């Protein structure tokens, strides 16, 4: 699978499928080697799907000056990847941290984005910030998992059976890590400074803001604020938490329908 040098970063990416071009920008700590990944999502059957590992994660690595990356740097990585594959325009789906990066992509390169879906994410600043996960990762592993369970879906606070299911998934996904990997730590630092709130009025791509009703990381109020600040944006609320797209059967069809319009 391809790895490309893009100046300050060596980026690992994958591309598969037929249909309109879709860039999927994934969330914090993701790695294309781990399931589920974007190519197991329903969008993989509907689009020419392009996804990648963020710098410092998976099989991507920074190769330029060793400095903490900003959210703009993460967006520039994605824009450079579009240049590499020859996509002048595409649809963009950003999930969680990827939704923050996607906001920057659409603001920094507005002519490249045909349609935009921002899922379980926040604008920062006056639009509300997502939960400070850099603080969560500073906790000991057991306490960190306890907190993440309640943040992923707030119903876990009052439903022990549901919390137990989330715990099983979380422990498997986290893999017993005691400390945040360096690439994740740098992501979380960029994430804590994310703020597009005062620039969102300049975002002119047709936009769907998708949110989970029980999301404790990117609360519904943040999605409402995000949609209110983007001209013409639609808001879709689903029955789930931070991973609503895996919980509510209506979520993927709604996002795919919007992206295909």
C-alpha positions, 0 to 999 in steps of 0.5 A: 500500500502506498506511502508518499513523501509530502514534504513535512510528512510521510503519509500512508494512505489507502484508496478503494471503491467506485463512485464519487471521490470521498476523502474520509478524515478519521479520529484521534489515535486511529490506525488503518491496520485496526478494525473497524476502519474506513474501508469497513464502513458502508461508504466504502461501497458507495464512493471512491474512498481515500483514507490515511493515517494521520502523521505520527500514527499507524504507518505515517510519520513526520519527516520535517522539523520536529515541532508540535503540529497544529490543526492547520498542519493536519489539514495541509497533510490532507490537502497535499494528499489530494494533490498527490492523488490528483483530486481537484475536488471531492466530498469530505467526511470528517469524524471526531478529530477528523471533523476538526481537520475537515473544518480546516480543510474546507476553510483553507482550500474551499474550492476543493470541497464539494460537500462536507459531513462533520460527524461527532465534532466541535468548532471550539472557541465560542462554539464549544470545545470537545471534551479535553481528552488530553486530560483523560489520557493523563489518567491511569488506564483503569480510570481512563477507561472508566471516564471514556465509557461515560464520555462515549455514551452518556447513557452508560452512567445509568445503565450498568449492562450497557457500560459493560458492553462499552468496557469490553470494546474499549479495553480491546480497542485501547490494547492496554496502553499505559501512556498515549503514543507520541503521535496521539499526544501531539494530536490531542495538543492540536485538538485542545487548541482547535477553534474555527468558530469565528471563521465558520461563516466563510465556509460555503460547501454544502454541509451536514453536521451529524451528532449523537444525542448521547455524545459526551465527547462532542455534546449535542449543543456543540453540534447545534452551535456548529450547524448554526454558524455554517451558512445553510448547514443541516443538522442531523441528530442520531440515537447514539453517542460518540459512535452513533454511526455504529449505533443508529441504523439510520446514520450511515444512509443519511450521511451517504445520501447527503454526500451523494446529492 
